Amino acid sequence: MSALEVNRHVRDSASWSMADPLGVDRRSCLRLDRNESTRPVSGTVAAALSAHLSGAGFHWYPSDERLTARIAEYCGVPAQSVLVTNGSDQAIDITLRTFLQPGSRMLVATPEFIPFRRVAGLLGAQVEGVPYEPDFTFPYVGFRAAARRRPEVIVFINPNNPTGTLVDPEFVREILVEYPDVPVIVDEAYYEFTGVTVAPWVNRYRNLIVFRTFSKAFAMAGLRLGYAVADPAVLEQIRKLRNPFDVNEPAIVAGEAQLSAMDEVDGHTEEIMSKVKPMVLEFFRDLDVPVVPGSANFLLVRPEDGAGTVRLLRESRVLVQPLHGPLVEGMFRLTVGQRQEMEEFARVFTHVHRETGGRTGPRTPSGPVTRAEPDGT
Ligand SMILES: Cc1ncc(COP(=O)(O)O)c(C=O)c1O
């Protein structure tokens, strides 16, 4: 069969593969590699989904107007400033497709959340990457210098994945003001963990586009729900690239339900950020293993033997995300789950650390070290 002619930007892109390289069944593992919530959706959400199923059912095409209004209220913007999307991955996809074309340049601090680079590549656009500082802080000077070269799109990921770095919102404001004709994207996937946001500023800055997601603090990664917040005229353009029914009804029902029970989300993020994460940081400090704490529900760890550690953890059915490339080579990203899960992680890591020749510190985290069920929940 003769080869089909494929768009060259598609042909030159790598394929996505989310399958485990060793064929490990993720469901049987402690999954600390994707920054998902390790707790399932709340009882409120589960009840709303089952009530909807038994009452209205899921046989109609979805309609997202009410959810859009609720999100707008949550963000402090008018409903016309919100576009719900199939995960914030879709917001990234359709927004970049709105503004980039072959030869365009996208400015972002690196290493960054990979889909931005992938979508830009598929569009034939160039990535102007400014490396984070060696101490993982935001590269303010280099970024400002690169902005002067007038990229077609400027991206802030706040906080960034994988580095966990926060950028000062006042710096974002300066860029918004200095370049009013350049779309400035701020990805706030982890907003609920940091409390840092510029979303209400879309009422003032017409070049600002903010992305958020229900995949992290809201525990709905499997439902695929995200949104973009921007000036209505900007959203009107982006909306052209979204199909009318891309966001499914279960996601809409779940999103509405959780937004009316925000105390559950707040309680969860508070527990992770002010109790469990400090406990995990203390664990690594005691072992003398360097970490980059970041500002959200994940951190970076630099063991002496990065590849060996990730492999041995995996053999014990603990999944973490190995990182590659400048600044992060040999590190892994660790999602902070619930207390019991992190105690289990500590138990396994201590063993692996010893096996890979690391120094063994004085103690494991406070509290009893219990064995979690192997499904990781
Ligand atoms: C910075 C950042 N943006 C966007 C996403 C995508 O989230 P979603 O599940 O909403 O597509 C992630 C997921 O890891 C992320 O880390």
The ligand as a Gaussian input file, in Angstrom:
#p B3LYP/6-31G(d) Opt

LIG

0 1
 C       -0.384000      22.549000      34.399000
 C       -1.452000      21.629000      33.893000
 N       -2.350000      22.099000      33.018000
 C       -3.321000      21.319000      32.535000
 C       -3.429000      20.001000      32.915000
 C       -4.478000      19.149000      32.253000
 O       -5.534000      18.890000      33.056000
 P       -6.887000      18.270000      32.491000
 O       -7.052000      16.976000      33.160000
 O       -7.937000      19.275000      32.880000
 O       -6.790000      18.161000      31.005000
 C       -2.520000      19.465000      33.819000
 C       -2.601000      18.037000      34.206000
 O       -1.702000      17.451000      34.725000
 C       -1.503000      20.300000      34.322000
 O       -0.586000      19.832000      35.171000

